[in-house]
Amino acid sequence: MSLNRGIAFIAALVLLLCAGQASDGLVGNQTDDTAQPGDFNGDEMVNFADFLFLASKFGASQGDDRYDAPVDLDGNGMIDFGDFLLFVNAFAIATSGGGGGGSPDRFLYTRQGSDPSWSSILEEKQIPIGTNSYAGITGSIIDVNNEVVEKGPHAFRPIESEINIHTLGNSLIPRRDFHNWSRWYQEDGNTQVFRLFDGEHNVRNARANAARIEAFSKKRWDRGTWHEWIGTYTIVKAQGCAIFQVKNDGEDWSIHLAMTAEGDVVFQPRRATPETVLKNMEGKSFDVRIRDNGHTSECYINGEFVGRHDWARPSGRSAFRWGMYVGGKKLSKDALLFVTGATVDPER
């Protein structure tokens, strides 16, 4: 190592040590969890181990055996002092708990463990095809940063207890079995964690694609009395899908909220024109209130009235569903959604 490079290395080390001790975890907003800048070993942390790896590559240029493109953070073809400075910034953001100019969705959670690919699950026959699975599949643990996520008017509300969940492997899972399905659904504090993974699709029947993880209210109703749902959404990893439905078991849905792959939020009345109500919400939160009386549905976002829609439902009963339902599209990337303080009929 040349004298100038040695001085640069020492200076970067001093800057790194001044940034503080390594954090327990850095939360990324990348669709690929291993793509977080500064996390060179893919453990979802930016810490001293990553610094040592960067140091081992210091001074390498494109064409050298030691050159490693992910470590070339500024993309100039050389792993040098500029890359150290970018790494120190990423390290400082992790240490500060989200300050220092980090993106707003950077510190929403940490993940413990790993999740097998969907193709390996199918190859190893871990889930049955063409019928409901009752064994479930567990997954890595999502540790929500509750201090950051659980803010706003619904932060103090516990998760609605009278719910079931619907996954791509079983359409009616009771609360007592939720822990068996942690690949797709978890609860942390007052926050529900909904996950889908690249390539997943419905396997319990012949419906094509239709990846989903949704909670739905046990309470159902006929036309007449108004019922209400409230909660706060945080879009962590966006995917085009429905995230809320007023669903009738005889006449299908009346309204739904959708998110786009870009993180926009869309209000969709059945057989009516959709309206984009929020844009670029990946990493951000918004409050939702839905009212329904079995015929008319109303939607409010962040306290503002969004729309009302009438949908005749002469048969069946209505209920609230929330989470992620991809429908007929293919799931092309991982998706992650938090819902905090989900409550049905909060004033009753």
C-alpha positions as a Markdown table, in Angstrom:
| # | Residue | x | y | z |
|---|---|---|---|---|
| 1 | Met | 0.0 | 0.0 | 0.0 |
| 2 | Ser | 1.4 | 3.4 | -1.0 |
| 3 | Leu | 2.0 | 6.2 | 1.6 |
| 4 | Asn | -0.9 | 8.2 | 0.3 |
| 5 | Arg | -3.2 | 5.2 | 0.4 |
| 6 | Gly | -2.0 | 4.4 | 3.9 |
| 7 | Ile | -2.8 | 7.9 | 5.1 |
| 8 | Ala | -6.3 | 7.7 | 3.5 |
| 9 | Phe | -6.9 | 4.4 | 5.1 |
| 10 | Ile | -5.9 | 5.7 | 8.6 |
| 11 | Ala | -8.0 | 8.8 | 8.1 |
| 12 | Ala | -11.1 | 6.7 | 7.1 |
| 13 | Leu | -10.5 | 4.5 | 10.1 |
| 14 | Val | -10.5 | 7.5 | 12.5 |
| 15 | Leu | -13.7 | 8.8 | 10.9 |
| 16 | Leu | -15.3 | 5.4 | 11.3 |
| 17 | Leu | -14.4 | 5.1 | 14.9 |
| 18 | Cys | -15.7 | 8.6 | 15.6 |
| 19 | Ala | -19.0 | 7.6 | 14.1 |
| 20 | Gly | -19.7 | 5.4 | 17.1 |
| 21 | Gln | -20.2 | 1.7 | 17.8 |
| 22 | Ala | -21.9 | -0.6 | 15.3 |
| 23 | Ser | -25.6 | -0.8 | 15.4 |
| 24 | Asp | -27.7 | -3.9 | 15.9 |
| 25 | Gly | -29.1 | -3.6 | 12.4 |
| 26 | Leu | -29.6 | -1.4 | 9.4 |
| 27 | Val | -32.8 | -1.4 | 7.7 |
| 28 | Gly | -32.8 | -1.1 | 3.9 |
| 29 | Asn | -35.4 | 0.1 | 1.5 |
| 30 | Gln | -33.9 | -2.0 | -1.3 |
| 31 | Thr | -36.0 | -4.7 | -3.0 |
| 32 | Asp | -32.9 | -6.9 | -2.5 |
| 33 | Asp | -32.0 | -7.0 | 1.1 |
| 34 | Thr | -28.3 | -7.7 | 0.3 |
| 35 | Ala | -28.1 | -4.5 | -1.8 |
| 36 | Gln | -27.9 | -2.0 | 1.1 |
| 37 | Pro | -24.9 | 0.2 | 0.5 |
| 38 | Gly | -22.2 | -0.6 | 3.0 |
| 39 | Asp | -23.6 | -4.0 | 3.9 |
| 40 | Phe | -21.0 | -6.0 | 2.0 |
| 41 | Asn | -21.6 | -9.4 | 3.7 |
| 42 | Gly | -25.4 | -9.3 | 3.3 |
| 43 | Asp | -26.2 | -9.6 | 7.0 |
| 44 | Glu | -28.4 | -6.5 | 7.0 |
| 45 | Met | -26.0 | -4.6 | 9.2 |
| 46 | Val | -23.4 | -2.0 | 8.5 |
| 47 | Asn | -20.7 | -2.6 | 11.0 |
| 48 | Phe | -17.0 | -3.1 | 11.6 |
| 49 | Ala | -17.0 | -6.4 | 9.7 |
| 50 | Asp | -18.0 | -4.5 | 6.6 |
| 51 | Phe | -15.3 | -1.9 | 7.3 |
| 52 | Leu | -12.7 | -4.7 | 7.5 |
| 53 | Phe | -13.9 | -6.1 | 4.2 |
| 54 | Leu | -13.7 | -2.7 | 2.5 |
| 55 | Ala | -10.2 | -2.3 | 3.9 |
| 56 | Ser | -9.1 | -5.6 | 2.4 |
| 57 | Lys | -10.2 | -4.2 | -1.0 |
| 58 | Phe | -8.7 | -0.7 | -0.5 |
| 59 | Gly | -6.6 | 0.5 | -3.5 |
| 60 | Ala | -8.0 | -2.1 | -5.9 |
| 61 | Ser | -9.1 | -1.0 | -9.4 |
| 62 | Gln | -11.2 | -2.6 | -12.1 |
| 63 | Gly | -9.3 | -5.6 | -13.5 |
| 64 | Asp | -7.5 | -6.4 | -10.2 |
| 65 | Asp | -8.2 | -9.7 | -8.5 |
| 66 | Arg | -9.1 | -7.8 | -5.3 |
| 67 | Tyr | -11.6 | -5.5 | -7.0 |
| 68 | Asp | -15.2 | -6.0 | -5.9 |
| 69 | Ala | -17.8 | -3.9 | -7.6 |
| 70 | Pro | -20.2 | -3.6 | -4.6 |
| 71 | Val | -17.4 | -2.1 | -2.5 |
| 72 | Asp | -16.8 | 0.6 | -5.2 |
| 73 | Leu | -19.6 | 2.7 | -3.7 |
| 74 | Asp | -19.0 | 5.7 | -5.9 |
| 75 | Gly | -18.6 | 3.6 | -9.0 |
| 76 | Asn | -15.5 | 5.3 | -10.3 |
| 77 | Gly | -13.7 | 2.0 | -11.0 |
| 78 | Met | -11.4 | 2.3 | -7.9 |
| 79 | Ile | -11.9 | 1.4 | -4.3 |
| 80 | Asp | -10.4 | 4.5 | -2.7 |
| 81 | Phe | -11.0 | 7.3 | -0.1 |
| 82 | Gly | -14.3 | 8.3 | -1.7 |
| 83 | Asp | -15.7 | 4.9 | -1.0 |
| 84 | Phe | -14.5 | 5.1 | 2.6 |
| 85 | Leu | -16.3 | 8.4 | 3.0 |
| 86 | Leu | -19.5 | 6.9 | 1.6 |
| 87 | Phe | -19.2 | 4.0 | 3.9 |
| 88 | Val | -18.6 | 6.2 | 7.0 |
| 89 | Asn | -21.8 | 8.0 | 6.1 |
| 90 | Ala | -23.7 | 4.8 | 5.9 |
| 91 | Phe | -22.2 | 3.6 | 9.2 |
| 92 | Ala | -23.0 | 6.9 | 10.9 |
| 93 | Ile | -26.7 | 6.7 | 9.7 |
| 94 | Ala | -27.0 | 3.2 | 11.2 |
| 95 | Thr | -25.5 | 4.4 | 14.5 |
| 96 | Ser | -27.7 | 7.5 | 14.7 |
| 97 | Gly | -31.0 | 5.5 | 14.3 |
| 98 | Gly | -32.1 | 7.1 | 11.1 |
| 99 | Gly | -30.6 | 10.7 | 11.2 |
| 100 | Gly | -27.9 | 12.2 | 9.2 |
| 101 | Gly | -29.9 | 12.5 | 6.0 |
| 102 | Gly | -30.9 | 8.8 | 5.6 |
| 103 | Ser | -34.0 | 7.9 | 3.6 |
| 104 | Pro | -37.2 | 7.8 | 5.7 |
| 105 | Asp | -37.7 | 4.1 | 5.2 |
| 106 | Arg | -34.2 | 3.1 | 6.2 |
| 107 | Phe | -34.8 | 2.3 | 9.9 |
| 108 | Leu | -38.2 | 0.6 | 9.9 |
| 109 | Tyr | -37.1 | -2.9 | 10.9 |
| 110 | Thr | -34.3 | -5.4 | 11.3 |
| 111 | Arg | -34.4 | -9.0 | 10.1 |
| 112 | Gln | -33.2 | -12.0 | 12.0 |
| 113 | Gly | -32.6 | -15.2 | 10.1 |
| 114 | Ser | -33.2 | -16.0 | 6.4 |
| 115 | Asp | -35.9 | -17.2 | 4.1 |
| 116 | Pro | -35.6 | -19.9 | 1.5 |
| 117 | Ser | -36.6 | -19.2 | -2.1 |
| 118 | Trp | -40.1 | -20.0 | -3.3 |
| 119 | Ser | -38.6 | -22.4 | -5.9 |
| 120 | Ser | -36.8 | -24.4 | -3.2 |
| 121 | Ile | -40.0 | -24.6 | -1.1 |
| 122 | Leu | -41.8 | -26.1 | -4.0 |
| 123 | Glu | -39.0 | -28.4 | -5.0 |
| 124 | Glu | -38.7 | -29.8 | -1.5 |
| 125 | Lys | -42.5 | -30.1 | -1.2 |
| 126 | Gln | -42.7 | -28.1 | 1.9 |
| 127 | Ile | -46.3 | -27.0 | 1.0 |
| 128 | Pro | -49.0 | -29.1 | -0.6 |
| 129 | Ile | -50.4 | -28.2 | -4.0 |
| 130 | Gly | -54.1 | -28.1 | -4.7 |
| 131 | Thr | -55.3 | -28.1 | -1.1 |
| 132 | Asn | -55.1 | -26.1 | 2.1 |
| 133 | Ser | -51.9 | -26.6 | 4.1 |
| 134 | Tyr | -52.2 | -26.8 | 7.9 |
| 135 | Ala | -48.5 | -27.1 | 8.8 |
| 136 | Gly | -47.6 | -23.6 | 7.5 |
| 137 | Ile | -44.1 | -22.3 | 6.8 |
| 138 | Thr | -42.1 | -20.3 | 9.3 |
| 139 | Gly | -39.6 | -17.6 | 8.3 |
| 140 | Ser | -37.1 | -15.0 | 9.4 |
| 141 | Ile | -38.2 | -12.7 | 12.2 |
| 142 | Ile | -39.0 | -9.1 | 11.4 |
| 143 | Asp | -38.1 | -6.9 | 14.4 |
| 144 | Val | -40.2 | -3.7 | 13.8 |
| 145 | Asn | -38.6 | -0.4 | 15.0 |
| 146 | Asn | -41.8 | 0.3 | 17.0 |
| 147 | Glu | -40.5 | 3.7 | 18.1 |
| 148 | Val | -40.4 | 4.9 | 14.5 |
| 149 | Val | -43.3 | 2.9 | 13.0 |
| 150 | Glu | -45.9 | 3.3 | 15.7 |
| 151 | Lys | -46.7 | 6.9 | 15.5 |
| 152 | Gly | -49.9 | 8.9 | 14.8 |
| 153 | Pro | -53.4 | 8.5 | 16.0 |
| 154 | His | -53.5 | 4.7 | 15.9 |
| 155 | Ala | -50.1 | 3.9 | 17.5 |
| 156 | Phe | -51.6 | 3.1 | 20.9 |
| 157 | Arg | -54.2 | 0.7 | 19.6 |
| 158 | Pro | -53.6 | -3.1 | 19.9 |
| 159 | Ile | -54.0 | -5.3 | 16.9 |
| 160 | Glu | -57.6 | -6.4 | 16.3 |
| 161 | Ser | -57.9 | -9.8 | 18.0 |
| 162 | Glu | -60.9 | -11.1 | 16.2 |
| 163 | Ile | -59.3 | -11.8 | 12.9 |
| 164 | Asn | -58.2 | -14.8 | 10.7 |
| 165 | Ile | -55.5 | -14.7 | 8.0 |
| 166 | His | -55.6 | -15.9 | 4.4 |
| 167 | Thr | -52.3 | -16.9 | 2.8 |
| 168 | Leu | -51.4 | -18.4 | -0.6 |
| 169 | Gly | -51.5 | -21.9 | 1.1 |
| 170 | Asn | -54.6 | -21.6 | 3.3 |
| 171 | Ser | -57.7 | -19.5 | 3.1 |
| 172 | Leu | -58.7 | -19.5 | 6.8 |
| 173 | Ile | -56.0 | -19.6 | 9.5 |
| 174 | Pro | -57.1 | -18.9 | 13.1 |
| 175 | Arg | -55.1 | -16.8 | 15.5 |
| 176 | Arg | -53.9 | -19.8 | 17.4 |
| 177 | Asp | -52.0 | -20.9 | 14.3 |
| 178 | Phe | -50.5 | -17.6 | 13.2 |
| 179 | His | -47.1 | -18.5 | 14.5 |
| 180 | Asn | -46.9 | -21.4 | 12.0 |
| 181 | Trp | -47.2 | -18.9 | 9.0 |
| 182 | Ser | -44.5 | -16.4 | 10.0 |
| 183 | Arg | -42.9 | -16.5 | 6.5 |
| 184 | Trp | -45.9 | -14.3 | 5.5 |
| 185 | Tyr | -47.4 | -12.9 | 8.7 |
| 186 | Gln | -46.1 | -11.7 | 12.0 |
| 187 | Glu | -47.1 | -9.3 | 14.8 |
| 188 | Asp | -44.8 | -7.0 | 16.7 |
| 189 | Gly | -46.2 | -4.6 | 19.3 |
| 190 | Asn | -49.2 | -3.0 | 17.7 |
| 191 | Thr | -48.0 | -3.6 | 14.2 |
| 192 | Gln | -48.9 | -6.4 | 11.7 |
| 193 | Val | -46.2 | -7.5 | 9.3 |
| 194 | Phe | -47.3 | -8.7 | 5.9 |
| 195 | Arg | -44.7 | -10.3 | 3.5 |
| 196 | Leu | -44.6 | -11.8 | 0.1 |
| 197 | Phe | -41.6 | -13.1 | -1.8 |
| 198 | Asp | -40.4 | -13.0 | -5.4 |
| 199 | Gly | -42.0 | -15.7 | -7.5 |
| 200 | Glu | -44.7 | -16.8 | -5.0 |
| 201 | His | -48.2 | -17.7 | -6.2 |
| 202 | Asn | -51.3 | -19.3 | -4.9 |
| 203 | Val | -51.0 | -23.1 | -4.5 |
| 204 | Arg | -54.2 | -24.1 | -2.5 |
| 205 | Asn | -56.4 | -24.2 | -5.7 |
| 206 | Ala | -56.2 | -23.7 | -9.4 |
| 207 | Arg | -56.4 | -19.9 | -9.4 |
| 208 | Ala | -53.3 | -18.6 | -11.3 |
| 209 | Asn | -50.8 | -16.3 | -9.6 |
| 210 | Ala | -53.0 | -14.7 | -6.8 |
| 211 | Ala | -50.2 | -14.4 | -4.2 |
| 212 | Arg | -51.7 | -13.0 | -1.0 |
| 213 | Ile | -51.3 | -12.5 | 2.7 |
| 214 | Glu | -54.4 | -10.8 | 4.2 |
| 215 | Ala | -56.0 | -10.5 | 7.6 |
| 216 | Phe | -59.8 | -10.4 | 7.6 |
| 217 | Ser | -62.4 | -9.5 | 10.3 |
| 218 | Lys | -64.4 | -12.2 | 11.9 |
| 219 | Lys | -67.2 | -9.6 | 12.2 |
| 220 | Arg | -69.5 | -9.6 | 9.1 |
| 221 | Trp | -72.6 | -7.7 | 8.4 |
| 222 | Asp | -75.7 | -7.3 | 6.2 |
| 223 | Arg | -77.0 | -4.0 | 4.8 |
| 224 | Gly | -77.9 | -1.6 | 7.6 |
| 225 | Thr | -75.6 | -0.7 | 10.4 |
| 226 | Trp | -72.4 | 1.2 | 9.7 |
| 227 | His | -69.1 | -0.5 | 10.6 |
| 228 | Glu | -65.6 | 1.1 | 10.6 |
| 229 | Trp | -62.0 | 0.1 | 10.2 |
| 230 | Ile | -59.0 | 2.2 | 11.2 |
| 231 | Gly | -55.2 | 1.7 | 11.0 |
| 232 | Thr | -51.9 | 3.2 | 9.8 |
| 233 | Tyr | -50.1 | 1.7 | 6.8 |
| 234 | Thr | -46.4 | 1.8 | 6.3 |
| 235 | Ile | -45.2 | 0.7 | 2.8 |
| 236 | Val | -41.8 | -0.8 | 3.3 |
| 237 | Lys | -41.3 | -2.6 | 0.0 |
| 238 | Ala | -43.8 | -1.7 | -2.6 |
| 239 | Gln | -45.6 | -4.1 | -4.9 |
| 240 | Gly | -48.6 | -3.7 | -7.2 |
| 241 | Cys | -51.4 | -5.2 | -5.2 |
| 242 | Ala | -54.6 | -4.5 | -3.3 |
| 243 | Ile | -53.9 | -3.6 | 0.4 |
| 244 | Phe | -57.5 | -3.1 | 1.6 |
| 245 | Gln | -60.9 | -4.5 | 0.5 |
| 246 | Val | -64.4 | -4.2 | 1.7 |
| 247 | Lys | -65.2 | -7.8 | 0.7 |
| 248 | Asn | -68.6 | -9.5 | 0.4 |
| 249 | Asp | -68.7 | -13.3 | 0.3 |
| 250 | Gly | -71.5 | -13.2 | -2.2 |
| 251 | Glu | -71.0 | -10.1 | -4.3 |
| 252 | Asp | -67.2 | -9.7 | -4.1 |
| 253 | Trp | -65.5 | -6.4 | -3.2 |
| 254 | Ser | -67.1 | -2.9 | -3.3 |
| 255 | Ile | -64.0 | -0.7 | -2.8 |
| 256 | His | -60.3 | -1.4 | -2.4 |
| 257 | Leu | -57.1 | 0.5 | -1.8 |
| 258 | Ala | -54.2 | -0.5 | -3.9 |
| 259 | Met | -50.5 | 0.3 | -3.9 |
| 260 | Thr | -48.4 | 0.4 | -7.1 |
| 261 | Ala | -44.9 | -1.0 | -7.6 |
| 262 | Glu | -43.7 | 2.6 | -7.3 |
| 263 | Gly | -45.4 | 3.1 | -3.9 |
| 264 | Asp | -48.4 | 5.2 | -5.0 |
| 265 | Val | -51.7 | 4.6 | -3.2 |
| 266 | Val | -54.9 | 4.3 | -5.3 |
| 267 | Phe | -58.6 | 4.4 | -4.3 |
| 268 | Gln | -60.5 | 2.0 | -6.5 |
| 269 | Pro | -64.4 | 1.9 | -6.4 |
| 270 | Arg | -65.8 | -1.2 | -8.1 |
| 271 | Arg | -66.5 | -0.6 | -11.8 |
| 272 | Ala | -65.6 | 3.0 | -11.4 |
| 273 | Thr | -62.6 | 5.2 | -12.2 |
| 274 | Pro | -59.6 | 4.7 | -9.9 |
| 275 | Glu | -58.0 | 7.7 | -8.2 |
| 276 | Thr | -54.3 | 8.1 | -7.1 |
| 277 | Val | -54.5 | 9.7 | -3.7 |
| 278 | Leu | -50.9 | 9.5 | -2.5 |
| 279 | Lys | -47.6 | 9.2 | -4.5 |
| 280 | Asn | -44.2 | 7.9 | -3.7 |
| 281 | Met | -45.1 | 6.4 | -0.3 |
| 282 | Glu | -42.5 | 3.7 | -0.1 |
| 283 | Gly | -40.9 | 4.1 | 3.4 |
| 284 | Lys | -43.7 | 6.4 | 4.5 |
| 285 | Ser | -46.9 | 6.0 | 6.6 |
| 286 | Phe | -50.5 | 7.1 | 6.1 |
| 287 | Asp | -53.7 | 6.8 | 8.2 |
| 288 | Val | -56.7 | 5.0 | 6.8 |
| 289 | Arg | -60.4 | 5.0 | 7.9 |
| 290 | Ile | -63.0 | 2.9 | 6.1 |
| 291 | Arg | -66.8 | 2.9 | 6.8 |
| 292 | Asp | -69.3 | 0.5 | 5.3 |
| 293 | Asn | -72.9 | -0.4 | 5.9 |
| 294 | Gly | -73.3 | -3.3 | 3.5 |
| 295 | His | -74.3 | -1.1 | 0.6 |
| 296 | Thr | -72.2 | 2.2 | 0.8 |
| 297 | Ser | -68.5 | 2.4 | 1.5 |
| 298 | Glu | -66.5 | 5.5 | 2.5 |
| 299 | Cys | -62.8 | 6.1 | 2.5 |
| 300 | Tyr | -60.7 | 8.6 | 4.4 |
| 301 | Ile | -56.9 | 9.0 | 4.3 |
| 302 | Asn | -54.9 | 11.1 | 6.7 |
| 303 | Gly | -58.3 | 12.5 | 8.0 |
| 304 | Glu | -59.4 | 13.7 | 4.5 |
| 305 | Phe | -62.4 | 12.3 | 2.7 |
| 306 | Val | -61.4 | 10.4 | -0.4 |
| 307 | Gly | -64.5 | 8.9 | -1.8 |
| 308 | Arg | -67.8 | 7.1 | -1.4 |
| 309 | His | -69.2 | 4.2 | -3.5 |
| 310 | Asp | -72.5 | 2.3 | -3.5 |
| 311 | Trp | -72.4 | -1.4 | -4.5 |
| 312 | Ala | -75.5 | -3.5 | -4.2 |
| 313 | Arg | -74.9 | -6.7 | -2.2 |
| 314 | Pro | -78.2 | -8.6 | -2.1 |
| 315 | Ser | -76.6 | -11.8 | -1.1 |
| 316 | Gly | -73.7 | -12.6 | 1.2 |
| 317 | Arg | -72.2 | -10.6 | 4.1 |
| 318 | Ser | -69.5 | -8.0 | 4.1 |
| 319 | Ala | -66.2 | -7.8 | 6.0 |
| 320 | Phe | -62.9 | -5.9 | 6.1 |
| 321 | Arg | -59.7 | -7.4 | 4.6 |
| 322 | Trp | -56.2 | -5.8 | 4.7 |
| 323 | Gly | -52.7 | -6.9 | 3.8 |
| 324 | Met | -51.6 | -7.7 | 0.3 |
| 325 | Tyr | -53.4 | -9.5 | -2.6 |
| 326 | Val | -51.6 | -9.5 | -6.0 |
| 327 | Gly | -54.5 | -10.9 | -8.0 |
| 328 | Gly | -53.9 | -12.1 | -11.5 |
| 329 | Lys | -50.4 | -10.5 | -11.9 |
| 330 | Lys | -47.1 | -12.3 | -11.3 |
| 331 | Leu | -45.2 | -11.4 | -8.2 |
| 332 | Ser | -41.9 | -10.1 | -9.5 |
| 333 | Lys | -40.2 | -8.9 | -6.3 |
| 334 | Asp | -40.3 | -9.1 | -2.5 |
| 335 | Ala | -43.0 | -7.0 | -0.8 |
| 336 | Leu | -43.3 | -5.9 | 2.8 |
| 337 | Leu | -46.1 | -3.9 | 4.4 |
| 338 | Phe | -46.7 | -2.8 | 8.0 |
| 339 | Val | -50.2 | -2.0 | 9.4 |
| 340 | Thr | -50.3 | -0.5 | 12.9 |
| 341 | Gly | -53.3 | -0.3 | 15.2 |
| 342 | Ala | -55.7 | -2.1 | 12.9 |
| 343 | Thr | -59.1 | -1.9 | 14.7 |
| 344 | Val | -62.7 | -2.8 | 13.7 |
| 345 | Asp | -65.4 | -0.7 | 15.2 |
| 346 | Pro | -63.1 | 1.2 | 17.6 |
| 347 | Glu | -65.8 | 3.1 | 19.5 |
| 348 | Arg | -68.0 | 0.1 | 20.2 |
